[in-house]
Amino acid sequence: MNAPIPPQKLTVKDFATDQDVRWCPGCGDYAILKAVQKTLADVGADKDKTVFVSGIGCSSRFPYYMETYGFHTIHGRAPAIATGVKLANPDLDVWIITGDGDGLSIGGNHLIHALRRNIDCQILLFNNEIYGLTKGQVSPTSHLGTRSSSTPEGSVDAPLEPIRLALGAGARFVARSADKWVKELPEVLKAARAHRGTAFVEILQNCIVYNDTVFGSFTGKEAKVGSFIHVEHGKPLLFGAGNSQGLRVRPGSFRLEVVTVGENGITEADILVHDKTDPVLAGLLAAMKGPSFPVAFGVLYDDPAPCHEDAVAAWKADQHARTPDVSINALLKRGRTWMVEGPKGS
């Protein structure tokens, strides 16, 4: 009897299709695509049980380039369709690909409720702070003052902050990465996939045509030392040259402050240690902005809770156990029924 053949280890190329990748040369989406393909290869994902669901926008071409199952759906509705996919077949590994326009504008309501329900899936929100596919209008995340084809004098709208929105909607896993972090991004994606429940990952992505270098101050070649911090559970929140700076809670308040180790009696013992199970700390880290604070990257919050599809399966099992097999006619007549009759003698 022949011994069973062990499964062949997949590579990045095994998750790449034969389709020409059609993004602008230099677009950050290329790096994200490679990071996702590397993640699936590294974790030994089953291509036949992996599904990518996208909406509309530059990012939403993603399913064409993944050698898995996929749906390129309609504007903003990817979370709703992905919810149906997961409920119909809970064994599938479902990834939702969306952008700051697709996911936070017309699709904002669907995104919020996917997070609230805690479907077991990964939501990757590509945030370039602009509408790229429709030629450069401001998006819900565009900075104040952004000049675009729809705001030639500068935007006056306050931007949405994706991670803080996700936390407010009840997300149990939130993380941030960037197309530039080619080593760190796959590790964040692996953590998201390992999380049981909805994992929300904001990926800062450069649009080279309509919003080039919008994140350059903390991800580009011109990024200043100390302009970003990569957080890691159980480790001090240190950053900057030689980890000489750190974060602590300002005495007598609930606010973070940046301090320098070795100055004014500050030691490493005074620096906050990252706890990924603390939603309050996650919110504080998500809200940090330059130049006063570093921008936080990595897994900010990870605290699993029961999944929606498990609750639905349990409810179905309970209903099945309590409801005997009866005819359709009996089901229709179950409960309060009445007879409508005409006047007597008619």
C-alpha positions in Angstrom: 0.0 0.0 0.0 1.4 3.4 -1.0 2.1 5.9 1.7 -0.1 9.1 1.6 1.5 11.9 -0.2 2.0 14.9 2.1 0.4 18.1 1.0 2.7 20.3 -1.1 3.8 23.5 0.6 2.4 26.5 -1.3 4.3 29.6 -2.3 3.5 33.2 -3.1 3.2 32.3 -6.8 0.5 29.7 -6.0 -1.8 32.5 -4.8 -1.2 34.7 -7.9 -3.5 34.4 -10.9 -2.7 34.8 -14.6 -4.4 38.2 -14.8 -2.5 41.3 -15.5 -2.4 43.4 -12.4 -3.9 46.8 -13.5 -3.0 49.4 -10.9 -1.0 52.5 -11.7 2.8 52.0 -11.7 4.0 52.7 -8.2 0.6 52.2 -6.5 0.8 50.9 -2.9 -1.7 48.2 -3.8 1.0 46.1 -5.4 2.8 45.7 -2.0 -0.4 44.9 -0.2 -1.2 42.2 -2.8 2.2 40.6 -2.3 1.9 40.8 1.5 -1.5 39.0 1.4 -0.2 36.3 -0.9 2.8 35.8 1.3 0.6 35.6 4.4 -1.6 32.9 2.9 1.5 30.9 1.7 3.2 31.2 5.1 0.1 30.0 7.1 -0.6 27.2 4.6 -4.0 28.5 3.7 -6.3 26.2 1.6 -7.1 27.9 -1.7 -10.3 26.0 -2.0 -11.6 27.4 1.3 -10.4 31.0 0.9 -12.7 33.7 -0.4 -12.0 37.4 -1.1 -15.0 39.7 -1.3 -14.6 43.3 -2.5 -16.8 46.3 -3.3 -15.9 49.1 -5.8 -12.7 51.1 -6.2 -9.0 50.6 -7.0 -8.6 48.2 -4.0 -11.6 46.2 -5.0 -9.9 44.7 -8.1 -8.1 42.5 -5.6 -10.1 39.2 -6.1 -9.0 39.1 -9.7 -5.4 38.7 -8.6 -5.9 36.1 -5.9 -5.9 32.4 -7.0 -8.8 31.7 -4.6 -12.5 32.1 -4.8 -13.8 35.7 -4.9 -16.6 38.1 -5.5 -16.2 41.6 -7.0 -19.5 43.0 -5.7 -21.2 46.4 -5.6 -20.3 49.7 -4.1 -20.0 49.5 -0.3 -21.8 46.1 0.0 -18.9 43.8 0.4 -19.5 43.3 4.2 -23.1 42.4 3.6 -22.3 39.8 0.9 -19.4 38.4 2.9 -21.7 38.0 5.9 -24.0 35.8 3.8 -21.0 33.8 2.5 -19.8 33.1 6.1 -23.3 32.2 7.4 -23.9 29.9 4.5 -20.5 28.2 4.9 -18.8 28.9 8.2 -15.7 26.8 7.3 -14.6 29.3 4.7 -11.8 31.8 5.3 -13.4 35.1 4.3 -11.5 38.3 3.5 -13.2 41.6 2.8 -11.2 44.1 0.7 -12.4 47.7 0.7 -11.2 51.3 0.6 -11.8 54.5 2.5 -14.4 55.6 0.0 -16.1 52.2 -0.6 -16.0 51.1 3.1 -16.6 54.4 5.0 -18.9 56.4 2.7 -21.6 54.4 0.9 -20.6 51.2 2.7 -20.2 52.7 6.2 -23.4 51.3 7.5 -22.6 47.8 6.3 -19.1 48.0 7.8 -20.4 49.1 11.2 -22.8 46.2 11.4 -20.3 43.6 10.3 -18.1 44.8 13.1 -21.0 44.9 15.6 -22.0 41.3 14.7 -18.5 40.0 14.9 -18.5 37.8 11.8 -15.3 35.6 11.7 -13.6 37.4 8.8 -10.8 39.8 8.0 -11.6 43.3 6.8 -8.7 45.1 5.0 -9.4 48.7 4.5 -7.0 50.4 2.1 -6.8 54.0 3.2 -5.2 56.5 0.7 -7.4 59.4 1.8 -8.7 60.0 -1.7 -11.1 58.6 -4.3 -8.6 57.2 -6.8 -10.8 55.3 -9.2 -13.1 58.2 -9.9 -10.2 60.7 -10.4 -9.3 62.2 -7.1 -12.2 63.6 -5.1 -11.9 63.9 -1.3 -12.9 60.8 0.6 -14.3 60.4 4.2 -10.7 60.2 5.5 -9.2 63.1 3.6 -7.4 65.7 5.7 -8.8 69.1 6.4 -7.5 71.4 3.6 -7.1 68.6 1.0 -7.3 70.2 -2.5 -8.9 67.9 -5.0 -11.2 67.9 -8.0 -14.2 68.2 -5.7 -12.6 70.6 -3.3 -10.3 72.9 -5.3 -10.1 75.4 -2.4 -9.5 72.8 0.2 -11.7 70.4 2.1 -13.5 71.8 5.2 -14.9 68.4 6.3 -13.5 66.7 9.5 -12.1 63.3 8.5 -13.3 60.0 9.8 -10.7 57.9 11.7 -11.2 54.3 10.7 -9.8 52.5 13.7 -11.6 54.7 16.2 -14.8 54.1 14.2 -14.2 50.4 14.3 -13.6 50.4 18.1 -16.8 52.4 18.6 -18.7 49.8 16.6 -17.5 47.1 18.9 -14.6 45.6 16.9 -12.6 43.1 18.9 -9.5 43.3 16.7 -8.0 46.4 15.3 -4.6 47.0 13.7 -2.9 49.5 11.5 -0.1 48.9 8.9 1.1 50.5 5.7 2.1 49.5 2.2 5.7 50.6 3.0 6.0 48.1 5.9 6.8 45.1 3.8 8.2 43.1 6.7 5.6 44.1 9.3 2.5 43.9 7.2 2.4 40.1 6.7 2.8 39.7 10.5 -0.2 41.9 11.1 -2.2 40.0 8.6 -1.3 36.7 10.2 -2.5 38.0 13.6 -5.7 39.2 12.0 -6.3 35.8 10.4 -5.6 34.0 13.7 -8.2 36.1 15.5 -11.6 34.5 16.0 -14.1 37.1 14.9 -14.0 40.2 12.8 -10.4 41.5 12.4 -10.2 45.1 11.1 -6.9 46.2 9.6 -6.4 49.7 8.3 -3.6 49.8 5.7 -2.2 53.2 4.8 -1.7 53.1 1.0 -0.1 55.6 -1.2 -2.0 56.9 -4.2 0.8 58.0 -6.5 -1.5 59.9 -8.9 -4.0 61.8 -6.7 -2.5 61.9 -3.2 1.1 61.1 -3.5 3.2 61.1 -0.2 0.3 62.0 2.0 1.8 59.6 4.6 5.4 60.6 3.7 6.1 62.3 7.0 6.0 58.9 8.9 6.3 56.2 6.2 8.3 57.7 3.4 12.1 58.2 2.9 11.7 61.6 4.4 10.0 60.3 7.6 11.4 61.9 10.7 12.9 59.8 13.4 10.3 59.2 16.1 7.4 59.9 13.8 6.0 56.3 14.2 5.9 53.5 16.6 5.4 49.7 16.1 3.5 48.4 19.1 4.0 44.8 20.4 2.0 43.2 23.1 3.8 43.0 26.5 6.6 45.3 25.4 7.2 48.9 26.5 5.9 51.6 24.1 9.3 52.9 23.1 10.3 54.5 19.8 12.7 56.9 18.2 16.4 56.8 17.8 17.8 54.1 20.1 14.3 53.7 21.6 15.1 56.9 23.6 11.5 58.1 23.6 8.4 56.5 25.1 4.8 56.9 26.0 3.3 57.2 29.5 0.0 58.4 31.0 0.4 62.0 32.0 0.2 62.2 35.8 -3.3 63.3 37.0 -5.0 62.6 33.7 -6.1 60.0 31.2 -3.9 61.3 28.4 -0.8 60.0 26.9 2.4 62.0 26.7 5.8 61.6 25.0 8.8 61.5 27.4 12.5 61.0 26.9 14.2 58.2 28.8 17.0 59.6 30.9 15.5 63.1 31.2 13.8 64.4 34.3 14.3 61.1 36.1 12.4 59.2 33.5 13.4 55.5 33.3 12.0 52.6 31.2 10.0 51.6 34.2 7.9 54.7 33.7 7.0 53.7 30.1 3.6 52.1 29.4 3.6 48.5 28.4 1.4 47.6 25.5 -1.6 45.5 26.4 -3.5 44.5 23.3 -6.6 43.4 25.4 -7.1 47.0 26.7 -9.7 48.8 24.5 -9.0 52.2 26.2 -5.3 52.0 25.4 -6.1 51.0 21.8 -8.3 54.1 21.5 -5.5 56.3 22.8 -3.0 54.8 20.5 -5.3 55.0 17.5 -5.9 58.7 18.1 -2.2 59.7 18.1 -1.1 62.0 15.3 2.0 63.9 14.4 3.9 66.0 14.9 3.3 65.8 18.7 2.9 62.1 18.8 4.1 59.1 16.7 1.6 57.3 14.5 1.0 53.8 16.0 1.3 50.7 13.8 0.7 47.0 14.7 -2.0 45.2 16.6 -3.6 47.8 18.8 -6.4 45.7 20.1 -7.1 41.9 20.2 -9.6 40.5 22.6 -11.8 37.8 21.1 -15.6 37.4 21.7 -18.2 34.9 20.5 -18.8 35.0 16.8 -22.1 35.8 15.1 -22.2 32.7 13.0 -21.7 30.5 16.2 -24.7 32.2 17.8 -26.8 31.7 14.6 -25.8 28.0 14.5 -26.7 27.6 18.2 -30.1 29.3 17.6 -30.9 27.1 14.6 -30.0 24.0 16.6 -32.2 25.0 19.5 -35.1 25.8 17.2 -34.7 22.5 15.4 -34.7 20.6 18.8 -37.8 22.4 20.0 -39.8 22.3 16.8 -41.3 18.9 15.7 -41.4 17.9 12.1 -44.8 19.0 10.9 -46.5 19.7 7.6 -46.3 23.1 5.9 -50.1 23.5 6.4 -49.7 23.0 10.2 -46.9 25.6 10.3 -49.0 28.1 8.5 -51.8 27.7 10.9 -49.6 27.7 14.0 -50.3 30.5 16.5 -53.2 32.9 16.4 -55.6 32.2 13.4 -59.1 33.4 12.6 -61.8 32.9 10.1 -63.2 35.8 8.0 -66.9 35.2 7.2 -69.5 37.2 5.4 -72.8 38.4 6.9 -75.2 35.7 8.1 -77.7 34.7 5.5 -75.5 35.9 2.6 
